[in-house]
Amino acid sequence: MSFTSLFASTLAYLGAATIMLFIGMILFEITTKNKELALIKSGNKAAVYAFGGRMLGLAIVLYSSIANSVNLIDMLIWGSIAIILQIVLFYIAEWITPKFDITKAIDEDNQAVGLFLLFLSVSIGLIVAGSLTY
């Protein structure tokens, strides 16, 4: 392959993954009870941790879909599946940890809960990413 075709391919994957990352973040923002972007704007650190963790988790699964795809269409399909899995598994994990009200804790800037959500998102992302192999 020539440099030009490799560069074009790199740009295509980069562009597609970036768009998918933003779509995933929008889906998370729409489906969460907290409106993290508004909380972040007001200086809520717990919301930053939770939001950042979700972003990292999504980036990890998108990385894996790029690394394991055979072409751009394959990456788009598996990247979409990965985003859906990431969101669903995050809510299942949140549901099975009912010891505290996560929404209320984030609204109240409970940084420990924010960090918990960050680590939860990254952990789920790594599991989903590892599952996206041939």
PyMOL commands that set and color helices and strands:
alter all, ss='L'
color gray80, all
select helices_A, chain A and resi 3-31+36-41+45-67+72-95+102-107+111-131
alter helices_A, ss='H'
color red, helices_A
deselect
rebuild
show_as cartoon
